[in-house]
């Protein structure tokens, strides 16, 4: 496989390991073997910010369709370097864009790749794609809001529709600064059960990411806040809407019918990215890859199959 430095040069990539990034380490795992004559690798950007790759492990099954799949933990969580003493000013969108660029170069796939971004990862992927990198072959924006101000307005509407007393409990603890209390966490779970993951019990992979973020919420608290719907961190005013017309790669937009990323949040991706296609999962909320895994993989594999031709591609692929 060629590296990002030019044709004819090859690099050997371990199936898993870490890459140096500004003196820190980014953990990654690659499922499948890159082939310069085969489909491009799919790089998976997890949500949060401050979550981990675990809840997106199912995407490794795309390797069965010929696409190597790269999972990685963004700086600050999972297998990557944790930095609990870094203040909010350290955790920026640009930091994570630079980490993504470093990953692509370090794995030698910057000349040909697809991005799959979930939730916050979708906004990050769009910000990367808007720069029109030459190697980007396709983009999947899954369960993401195009604008955090819109996300907050929609979250307020969804909260108002919760059973009586739940939103009152949430608001009381948010006002008092006691969002770590058991009462807040219990009320928060009511929202999550409707709009984040409707499966009961929660799948093991999702629990793994949920617990890892709970163990070290540094990034999540700095950029997001104490919950999905109480965004008081540095992202609270961030939007990628103005970047969307600049995206010039084939794009698939995904959302769930019961998603916290409501149609109002998702619609700008479908309307402003030229040629974007929007698929809605009727029985899902924020995690259709876990809630409707068979259809999810079918839709995603179908989109990836449309991205050819690549070297060695044939109509029978």
MOLIN-V976108 format. One record per pair of residues at least 12 apart in sequence whose ideal C-beta (glycine too) atoms are under 8 Angstrom apart, sorted by the first residue. I is the first residue (numbers start at 1). GAP is how many residues later the second one is. D is the distance in whole Angstrom. If there is no record, write none. Layout:
# MOLIN-V976108
i->(I & I)
gap->(GAP & GAP)
d->(D & D)
This chain:
# MOLIN-V976108
i->(1 & 1 & 1 & 1 & 1 & 1 & 2 & 2 & 2 & 3 & 3 & 3 & 3 & 4 & 4 & 4 & 4 & 4 & 4 & 4 & 7 & 10 & 11 & 13 & 13 & 13 & 13 & 14 & 15 & 15 & 15 & 16 & 16 & 16 & 18 & 18 & 19 & 19 & 19 & 19 & 20 & 21 & 21 & 21 & 21 & 21 & 22 & 24 & 24 & 24 & 24 & 25 & 25 & 26 & 26 & 26 & 26 & 26 & 26 & 26 & 26 & 26 & 26 & 27 & 27 & 27 & 27 & 27 & 28 & 28 & 28 & 28 & 28 & 28 & 29 & 29 & 29 & 29 & 30 & 30 & 30 & 30 & 31 & 31 & 31 & 31 & 31 & 31 & 32 & 32 & 32 & 32 & 32 & 33 & 34 & 34 & 34 & 35 & 35 & 35 & 36 & 37 & 37 & 37 & 38 & 38 & 38 & 38 & 39 & 39 & 39 & 39 & 39 & 39 & 39 & 39 & 39 & 40 & 40 & 40 & 40 & 40 & 40 & 40 & 40 & 40 & 41 & 41 & 41 & 41 & 41 & 41 & 41 & 41 & 41 & 42 & 42 & 42 & 42 & 42 & 42 & 42 & 42 & 42 & 42 & 42 & 43 & 43 & 43 & 43 & 43 & 43 & 43 & 43 & 43 & 43 & 44 & 44 & 44 & 44 & 44 & 44 & 44 & 44 & 44 & 45 & 45 & 45 & 45 & 45 & 45 & 45 & 45 & 45 & 45 & 46 & 46 & 46 & 46 & 46 & 46 & 46 & 46 & 47 & 47 & 47 & 47 & 47 & 48 & 48 & 48 & 48 & 48 & 48 & 48 & 48 & 48 & 48 & 49 & 49 & 49 & 49 & 49 & 49 & 49 & 49 & 49 & 49 & 50 & 50 & 50 & 50 & 50 & 50 & 50 & 50 & 50 & 50 & 50 & 50 & 51 & 51 & 51 & 51 & 51 & 51 & 52 & 52 & 52 & 52 & 52 & 52 & 52 & 52 & 53 & 53 & 53 & 53 & 53 & 54 & 54 & 54 & 54 & 54 & 54 & 55 & 55 & 55 & 55 & 55 & 55 & 55 & 55 & 56 & 56 & 56 & 56 & 57 & 57 & 58 & 58 & 58 & 58 & 58 & 58 & 59 & 59 & 59 & 59 & 61 & 62 & 62 & 62 & 62 & 65 & 65 & 65 & 66 & 67 & 67 & 70 & 70 & 70 & 72 & 74 & 74 & 74 & 75 & 75 & 75 & 75 & 76 & 76 & 76 & 76 & 77 & 77 & 77 & 77 & 78 & 82 & 82 & 83 & 84 & 84 & 86 & 87 & 88 & 88 & 88 & 88 & 90 & 91 & 91 & 91 & 91 & 91 & 92 & 93 & 93 & 93 & 93 & 96 & 97 & 97 & 97 & 100 & 100 & 101 & 104 & 109 & 110 & 110 & 111 & 111 & 112 & 112 & 112 & 113 & 113 & 113 & 114 & 114 & 114 & 114 & 114 & 114 & 114 & 115 & 115 & 115 & 115 & 115 & 115 & 116 & 116 & 116 & 117 & 117 & 117 & 117 & 117 & 118 & 118 & 118 & 118 & 119 & 119 & 119 & 119 & 119 & 120 & 120 & 120 & 121 & 121 & 122 & 122 & 122 & 122 & 122 & 123 & 123 & 123 & 123 & 123 & 125 & 125 & 125 & 126 & 126 & 126 & 126 & 126 & 126 & 126 & 126 & 126 & 127 & 127 & 129 & 129 & 129 & 130 & 130 & 130 & 130 & 130 & 131 & 132 & 132 & 132 & 136 & 137 & 137 & 137 & 137 & 138 & 138 & 138 & 138 & 138 & 138 & 138 & 139 & 139 & 139 & 139 & 139 & 140 & 140 & 140 & 140 & 140 & 140 & 141 & 141 & 141 & 141 & 141 & 142 & 142 & 142 & 142 & 142 & 143 & 143 & 143 & 143 & 143 & 143 & 143 & 143 & 143 & 144 & 144 & 144 & 144 & 145 & 145 & 145 & 146 & 146 & 146 & 146 & 146 & 146 & 146 & 146 & 146 & 146 & 147 & 147 & 147 & 147 & 147 & 147 & 148 & 148 & 148 & 148 & 148 & 148 & 149 & 149 & 149 & 150 & 150 & 150 & 151 & 151 & 151 & 151 & 152 & 152 & 152 & 153 & 154 & 154 & 154 & 154 & 155 & 155 & 155 & 155 & 156 & 157 & 158 & 158 & 158 & 158 & 158 & 158 & 159 & 159 & 162 & 162 & 162 & 163 & 166 & 166 & 166 & 167 & 169 & 169 & 169 & 170 & 170 & 170 & 170 & 170 & 170 & 170 & 173 & 174 & 174 & 179 & 179 & 179 & 180 & 184 & 188 & 191 & 191 & 191 & 191 & 192 & 194 & 194 & 195 & 195 & 195 & 195 & 195 & 195 & 196 & 196 & 196 & 196 & 196 & 197 & 197 & 197 & 197 & 197 & 198 & 198 & 198 & 198 & 198 & 199 & 199 & 199 & 203 & 205 & 206 & 206 & 220 & 221 & 222 & 223 & 228 & 229 & 241 & 241 & 244 & 244 & 244 & 244 & 245 & 245 & 245 & 247 & 247 & 248 & 250 & 250 & 250 & 250 & 251 & 251 & 251 & 251 & 251 & 252 & 252 & 252 & 252 & 252 & 252 & 253 & 253 & 253 & 253 & 253 & 253 & 253 & 253 & 254 & 254 & 254 & 254 & 254 & 254 & 254 & 255 & 255 & 255 & 255 & 255 & 256 & 256 & 256 & 256 & 256 & 256 & 256 & 256 & 256 & 257 & 257 & 257 & 257 & 257 & 257 & 258 & 258 & 259 & 259 & 259 & 260 & 260 & 261 & 266 & 277 & 279 & 281 & 281 & 305)
gap->(12 & 33 & 34 & 35 & 107 & 108 & 34 & 106 & 109 & 102 & 105 & 107 & 108 & 100 & 101 & 104 & 105 & 106 & 107 & 131 & 104 & 98 & 97 & 17 & 21 & 94 & 95 & 16 & 14 & 15 & 16 & 12 & 13 & 14 & 61 & 62 & 83 & 84 & 87 & 88 & 86 & 54 & 77 & 78 & 81 & 82 & 76 & 51 & 56 & 57 & 59 & 55 & 56 & 46 & 47 & 48 & 49 & 54 & 55 & 73 & 76 & 77 & 80 & 45 & 46 & 51 & 52 & 53 & 42 & 43 & 44 & 45 & 75 & 79 & 24 & 41 & 42 & 43 & 38 & 39 & 40 & 77 & 29 & 32 & 37 & 38 & 39 & 40 & 31 & 34 & 35 & 36 & 37 & 35 & 34 & 74 & 75 & 31 & 33 & 277 & 275 & 273 & 274 & 275 & 28 & 272 & 273 & 274 & 26 & 27 & 28 & 265 & 268 & 269 & 271 & 274 & 278 & 27 & 69 & 72 & 73 & 74 & 97 & 98 & 267 & 270 & 26 & 27 & 28 & 29 & 66 & 68 & 71 & 72 & 73 & 17 & 20 & 25 & 26 & 27 & 28 & 71 & 72 & 73 & 74 & 262 & 27 & 29 & 57 & 60 & 61 & 66 & 70 & 71 & 72 & 73 & 12 & 15 & 25 & 26 & 27 & 28 & 72 & 74 & 77 & 29 & 55 & 70 & 71 & 72 & 73 & 76 & 77 & 79 & 80 & 25 & 27 & 28 & 72 & 73 & 74 & 75 & 163 & 71 & 72 & 73 & 74 & 96 & 26 & 29 & 71 & 72 & 73 & 165 & 171 & 172 & 175 & 176 & 25 & 27 & 42 & 47 & 71 & 170 & 171 & 174 & 175 & 186 & 24 & 26 & 27 & 163 & 166 & 167 & 168 & 169 & 170 & 171 & 173 & 174 & 26 & 69 & 158 & 161 & 162 & 169 & 21 & 25 & 26 & 27 & 156 & 157 & 160 & 161 & 18 & 19 & 20 & 25 & 156 & 24 & 151 & 152 & 154 & 155 & 158 & 148 & 150 & 151 & 153 & 154 & 155 & 232 & 235 & 15 & 62 & 149 & 233 & 14 & 148 & 147 & 231 & 232 & 235 & 238 & 239 & 12 & 57 & 230 & 241 & 236 & 235 & 238 & 239 & 242 & 236 & 239 & 240 & 251 & 47 & 237 & 33 & 37 & 39 & 31 & 22 & 25 & 145 & 20 & 21 & 24 & 144 & 15 & 140 & 142 & 143 & 135 & 136 & 139 & 142 & 134 & 134 & 136 & 135 & 132 & 134 & 132 & 135 & 134 & 135 & 145 & 146 & 132 & 127 & 128 & 131 & 132 & 143 & 142 & 31 & 34 & 142 & 145 & 28 & 27 & 30 & 31 & 24 & 28 & 27 & 31 & 26 & 23 & 25 & 23 & 24 & 23 & 25 & 198 & 22 & 23 & 24 & 22 & 23 & 24 & 25 & 26 & 190 & 193 & 13 & 14 & 21 & 23 & 24 & 25 & 24 & 26 & 184 & 22 & 23 & 24 & 25 & 27 & 24 & 25 & 26 & 171 & 23 & 24 & 25 & 142 & 167 & 24 & 104 & 115 & 21 & 23 & 19 & 20 & 21 & 22 & 147 & 21 & 22 & 23 & 115 & 117 & 14 & 15 & 16 & 13 & 15 & 18 & 20 & 114 & 117 & 118 & 121 & 143 & 113 & 116 & 118 & 120 & 122 & 110 & 113 & 114 & 116 & 117 & 115 & 114 & 115 & 116 & 113 & 112 & 113 & 170 & 173 & 111 & 112 & 113 & 114 & 165 & 166 & 169 & 108 & 110 & 111 & 112 & 113 & 111 & 112 & 113 & 114 & 160 & 163 & 110 & 111 & 112 & 113 & 128 & 111 & 112 & 113 & 146 & 147 & 111 & 112 & 113 & 116 & 118 & 123 & 143 & 144 & 145 & 117 & 121 & 122 & 125 & 116 & 120 & 121 & 93 & 94 & 95 & 98 & 119 & 120 & 121 & 122 & 123 & 126 & 91 & 92 & 93 & 94 & 118 & 121 & 83 & 87 & 88 & 89 & 90 & 91 & 87 & 88 & 90 & 89 & 114 & 115 & 80 & 109 & 110 & 114 & 77 & 79 & 84 & 111 & 106 & 108 & 110 & 111 & 73 & 74 & 76 & 105 & 73 & 105 & 33 & 36 & 37 & 71 & 102 & 104 & 32 & 70 & 28 & 29 & 32 & 27 & 21 & 24 & 25 & 20 & 14 & 15 & 18 & 14 & 17 & 18 & 21 & 57 & 59 & 60 & 14 & 52 & 56 & 47 & 48 & 51 & 46 & 42 & 39 & 36 & 37 & 38 & 69 & 36 & 64 & 91 & 33 & 63 & 64 & 65 & 90 & 91 & 32 & 64 & 89 & 90 & 91 & 88 & 89 & 90 & 93 & 94 & 60 & 85 & 86 & 87 & 93 & 88 & 91 & 92 & 87 & 85 & 81 & 84 & 13 & 12 & 12 & 12 & 32 & 31 & 27 & 31 & 24 & 25 & 28 & 29 & 27 & 28 & 29 & 26 & 27 & 26 & 25 & 53 & 56 & 57 & 18 & 22 & 24 & 25 & 26 & 24 & 25 & 27 & 47 & 48 & 51 & 13 & 16 & 17 & 20 & 23 & 24 & 25 & 26 & 24 & 25 & 26 & 27 & 34 & 42 & 45 & 23 & 24 & 25 & 26 & 33 & 24 & 25 & 27 & 28 & 29 & 30 & 31 & 32 & 35 & 23 & 24 & 25 & 26 & 27 & 28 & 26 & 27 & 25 & 26 & 27 & 25 & 26 & 25 & 12 & 26 & 20 & 14 & 15 & 12)
d->(7 & 4 & 7 & 5 & 6 & 7 & 6 & 7 & 6 & 7 & 3 & 8 & 8 & 7 & 4 & 6 & 7 & 3 & 6 & 8 & 8 & 8 & 4 & 6 & 7 & 5 & 6 & 8 & 7 & 6 & 8 & 7 & 4 & 7 & 7 & 7 & 7 & 6 & 4 & 8 & 8 & 7 & 8 & 5 & 5 & 8 & 8 & 6 & 7 & 4 & 7 & 6 & 5 & 6 & 7 & 8 & 6 & 5 & 8 & 6 & 7 & 6 & 8 & 6 & 5 & 6 & 3 & 5 & 6 & 7 & 4 & 8 & 7 & 7 & 7 & 7 & 5 & 7 & 6 & 7 & 5 & 7 & 4 & 5 & 7 & 5 & 8 & 8 & 3 & 8 & 7 & 4 & 6 & 6 & 5 & 8 & 7 & 8 & 8 & 8 & 6 & 8 & 5 & 3 & 5 & 7 & 8 & 6 & 7 & 4 & 5 & 7 & 8 & 8 & 6 & 8 & 8 & 7 & 8 & 5 & 5 & 5 & 5 & 8 & 7 & 6 & 6 & 4 & 7 & 6 & 8 & 5 & 8 & 5 & 7 & 7 & 6 & 5 & 7 & 5 & 7 & 8 & 5 & 8 & 6 & 7 & 5 & 8 & 8 & 7 & 7 & 7 & 6 & 7 & 5 & 7 & 5 & 5 & 7 & 6 & 5 & 7 & 5 & 8 & 8 & 8 & 7 & 6 & 7 & 4 & 7 & 3 & 7 & 5 & 5 & 8 & 7 & 7 & 6 & 8 & 8 & 5 & 7 & 5 & 3 & 5 & 5 & 8 & 7 & 7 & 7 & 5 & 8 & 7 & 6 & 6 & 8 & 7 & 7 & 8 & 7 & 7 & 5 & 5 & 6 & 5 & 6 & 7 & 8 & 6 & 5 & 5 & 8 & 6 & 7 & 3 & 3 & 8 & 7 & 7 & 7 & 8 & 5 & 8 & 5 & 7 & 5 & 5 & 4 & 8 & 7 & 5 & 5 & 7 & 4 & 6 & 5 & 6 & 8 & 7 & 5 & 8 & 4 & 4 & 7 & 8 & 5 & 4 & 7 & 4 & 8 & 7 & 7 & 7 & 6 & 8 & 7 & 7 & 5 & 7 & 5 & 7 & 6 & 8 & 7 & 7 & 6 & 7 & 8 & 6 & 7 & 7 & 7 & 7 & 5 & 7 & 7 & 7 & 7 & 6 & 8 & 7 & 7 & 6 & 6 & 6 & 8 & 7 & 7 & 6 & 8 & 7 & 7 & 6 & 4 & 6 & 7 & 6 & 6 & 6 & 6 & 7 & 7 & 6 & 5 & 7 & 7 & 4 & 8 & 7 & 6 & 8 & 8 & 5 & 5 & 5 & 7 & 7 & 7 & 6 & 8 & 7 & 6 & 7 & 6 & 6 & 7 & 6 & 8 & 7 & 7 & 7 & 5 & 7 & 5 & 5 & 6 & 7 & 6 & 7 & 7 & 8 & 5 & 4 & 7 & 7 & 7 & 7 & 7 & 7 & 7 & 8 & 5 & 7 & 4 & 7 & 8 & 8 & 7 & 6 & 7 & 7 & 5 & 6 & 7 & 8 & 7 & 5 & 6 & 7 & 7 & 7 & 8 & 8 & 8 & 7 & 4 & 6 & 7 & 3 & 8 & 6 & 7 & 7 & 8 & 5 & 6 & 8 & 7 & 7 & 6 & 8 & 8 & 5 & 6 & 7 & 6 & 7 & 6 & 6 & 5 & 6 & 8 & 7 & 4 & 8 & 4 & 6 & 8 & 7 & 8 & 6 & 5 & 7 & 8 & 6 & 8 & 6 & 5 & 7 & 8 & 7 & 7 & 5 & 7 & 5 & 7 & 5 & 7 & 7 & 5 & 8 & 7 & 7 & 7 & 7 & 7 & 5 & 7 & 5 & 8 & 4 & 8 & 8 & 8 & 6 & 6 & 7 & 6 & 5 & 8 & 5 & 7 & 7 & 6 & 8 & 7 & 7 & 5 & 4 & 7 & 6 & 6 & 5 & 7 & 7 & 7 & 8 & 4 & 6 & 8 & 8 & 4 & 7 & 5 & 7 & 7 & 6 & 5 & 6 & 7 & 5 & 7 & 8 & 6 & 7 & 8 & 6 & 5 & 7 & 8 & 7 & 5 & 8 & 6 & 7 & 8 & 8 & 4 & 6 & 6 & 7 & 4 & 8 & 7 & 8 & 8 & 7 & 8 & 6 & 7 & 7 & 7 & 7 & 6 & 6 & 6 & 7 & 7 & 5 & 5 & 7 & 8 & 6 & 7 & 4 & 7 & 5 & 7 & 8 & 8 & 8 & 8 & 8 & 8 & 6 & 4 & 7 & 7 & 7 & 8 & 5 & 8 & 7 & 6 & 8 & 7 & 6 & 7 & 8 & 6 & 7 & 4 & 5 & 6 & 6 & 6 & 6 & 5 & 7 & 6 & 7 & 5 & 7 & 7 & 6 & 8 & 7 & 5 & 6 & 8 & 7 & 6 & 5 & 7 & 7 & 6 & 8 & 7 & 6 & 5 & 6 & 7 & 5 & 7 & 6 & 7 & 4 & 5 & 6 & 7 & 7 & 5 & 7 & 7 & 7 & 8 & 7 & 6 & 7 & 5 & 7 & 4 & 7 & 7 & 6 & 7 & 8 & 7 & 4 & 6 & 5 & 5 & 8 & 5 & 7 & 4 & 7 & 8 & 5 & 8 & 7 & 6 & 8 & 7 & 7 & 8 & 6 & 7 & 8 & 7 & 5 & 8 & 3 & 5 & 6 & 8 & 5 & 7 & 6 & 7 & 5 & 7 & 7 & 8 & 7 & 4 & 7 & 5 & 5 & 7 & 5 & 7 & 7 & 8 & 5 & 7 & 7 & 7)
